[in-house]
Amino acid sequence: MEPLTAGTLMLAFVGSKLIDWSIGKAFDAAYDTAKQVLAKKSPETAEALAAAAEQASLPAAERKNIGVAVLVDKVEKVAQADPEIKDAVEALGNQAYASAQDNPALAKAIQELTQTIKAQKPPSQNPAKIAETIGINEQNISGGEVVQHFGSGNIQI
């Protein structure tokens, strides 16, 4: 797993108290820095993380589905678009890996969280790929000509 993904998981899960421990001073500093940079550069993403933390603090019966995979995806997209956010989140991910070397419980938690997120991630939202998957779109490109078939219709360009 990339440091960016690990850092994103730590922002989503440590902040929401789904992982409830202090890992170490270096980790805590990296976590605080990533949160501060995110709040400064992408307040709406920081607010989404705070809302997730509020939900996690409620009793299980009162929690709403916060869409953790969507939240992780949102943080990753914001980080890809802004180098300062990316650096801070990657630093947090690297610190999580370093801390996991001495903390088997953290290593196991990161692995479980990664599997949970992969299971929750929505499939491709690319309409052409979805259409191909369900068999209503076929595209052929040959000799500079594009032939597109949608359902029973035909479009030639």
Secondary structure, DSSP 8 states (H G I E B T S, - for coil): --HHHHHHHHHHHHTTTSS-S---HHHHHHHHHHHHHHHHH-HHHHHHHHHHHHHHHS-GGG-----HHHHHHHHHHHHHH-HHHHHHHHHHHHHHHHHHHH-HHHHHHHHHHHHHHHHHS-----HHHHHHHTTSEEEEEETTEEEEEETTEEEE-
